[in-house]
Amino acid sequence: MDSKDLSKVDPVFGQASFDNHEQIVFCNDKDTGLKAIIGIHNTVLGPALGGTRMLPYKNEWEALNDVLRLSRGMTFKSAITGLNLGGGKAVILGDPKTQKTPELMKRFGEFVHSLNGKYITAEDVGMHTEDMDIVREVTPYVTGISESKGGAGSPSPITAYGVFMGMKAAAQFKYGSNILEDKKVFVQGIGSVGEALVEHLVNEGAEVYITDINKERLEFVSNKYHVAIYEGDDLYNEEMDIYAPCALGATVNDETIYRLKADIIAGAANNQLVEETKHGRILQERDIVYAPDFLINAGGIINVYAELEDYDKQEIIRKTENIYNTTLEILDSAKANNLTTFEAAYKIASERIETRKRENSK
Ligand code: NAD
């Protein structure tokens, strides 16, 4: 749905991405120019934890729908990963390169604080560990702060490791072997997660191609890991074994889905399928194995959860490696029950939430 259509429906509860969210908080501060939306989707399993994304959204509809979709995704991500966390997310409207200031981040932190821990923030696109350190000055309800300040540091390398595990599980399911050597993998977006994923793939001997809108990043990652920059202009028409979306979501859509020639889709980006049911079904019919994004990109949240539960690096790695087993279980269960992989993952996550809801109401 484009932003024009979005504006035709009811402003908040009528949005396509609204899914019984518990609370949506609009934050405005004239002095710093802050305009932010915090989406709290579900807190049955625990406080709603999810990162803050800063982007120059085209308009408010786009920002609202992003936060609604992302916060819902967080609910299912934490549920399927077995964490006692609910789902939330925040978006700040603006260009992080030109509009992000320490004052704006502090003011945002104060809004987070006003929710008394119902929402706990972390970093996402357009945010860095240093930004979370600033937020920490005004609220304890933030994770992903610097290791030097007692935090777990950047979640991105752990996220990449989890994506790598999920990708290997998908390969095991598709090819009967989880070895990615010689597999042709396209990594779209080589930011913090994409770069770390490239490193794992190169170490395993995969044939890696990288794409990004940032030319400098492309040169840097290509030189560092000796991987090829994709020179074409339409990656959705390329023959490949694995497509790893690690930039922004919604790349699997009506435009791309029938052209994609990959055997497997496994990447870090949130909300890769524009319409989960419809596009999940088309992928299933086309025999493309889709490793659900919210399942395989959970390494980051496992990493920040460690700050709340006080567990160590070993435990973070163990939980992240378990993404391999969970992914394989979901792929097997989807096949056995003729569900899309998204549906199979969603079902398990929803059941966990419903069970807890019943327990909580006793
Ligand atoms: P990042 O901002 O560091 O990197 C994103 C990269 O994608 C940048 O290099 C950017 O130039 C590139 N990009 C943007 N638009 C593009 C396009 N149209 N085509 C190609 N490249 C494009 O972000 P990140 O932390 O690496 O996260 C990547 C994705 O993974 C995001 O969708 C994020 O929500 C998701 N994710 C990240 C984490 C984490 O721990 N960082 C955890 C879970 C999910």
Residues whose N, C-alpha, C, O or C-beta is under 5 A from the ligand:
A	BS01	NAD	V125 G126 P155 S156 T159 Q188 G189 I190 G191 S192 V193 G194 T211 D212 I213 N214 R217 C246 A247 L248 G249 A268 A269 N270 N297 G300
